[in-house]
Amino acid sequence: MQEFNIDFFKKIKEDKKLLAILSIGLIGMILLLMTEFTSKDKNKKQQVKTADNSTQYTYEQNYKNSVQNDLQKIISSIDGAGKTTVMVTLDSGSKSVYAIDEKTSNNDDSLEKENEYKKSSQNSKNTEHIIIKDSSNKDEKGLIVEVIQPQIRGVAIVCEGADSAVVRQNITDTVTAVLNISSTRVCITKMTKD
């Protein structure tokens, strides 16, 4: 066995083509191993992004359902509105505002030239997001200070009393006041009788 190893290494030293082929093969195997490790990291990051996106989608759906349910309760309690169905569409998703640590430094330099003083001042800002670790100390996330609610694109309301102009106006006034949207984003239609 030892003779085989010695003969093998002698052949490699003498034959440059064999040395090149073995070197390329070795480099290829190393690259394959490296991509295997980096692809696992990418998969973990993609799973985190997917989880974050699904969490945001769930948050937006819950927000939308909550607004729809609240509007339905309010509108159905308006005199003459009757049975009511409400649909809300969102224009944009929720946005998170992250905490930042901002450091400002002020550098003053005084120069003397012919009995005159020239003062130059430089301000520099260094801004960093505040990062927190979860309870397992594995994942790091930014510290969220505020979540800005999704913007409402429009509201469709179908109710039994929509044939009355007074009821439609009362509903429009209520919805625009509650959601702070213009009346052009509110559509009210009469419900069909079953």
Buried (B, 14 or more C-beta within 10 A) or exposed (E): EEEEEEEEEEEBEEEEEEEEEEEEEEEEEEEEEEEEEEEEEEEEEEEEEEEEEEEBEEBBEEBBEEBBEBBBEBBBEBEBBBEBBBBBEBEEBBEEEEBEEEEEEEEEEEEEEEEEEEEEEEEEEEEEEEEEEEEEEEEEEBEEEEEEBBEBEBBBBBBBBBEBEEBBEBBBEBBBEBBEBEEEBBEBEBBEEE
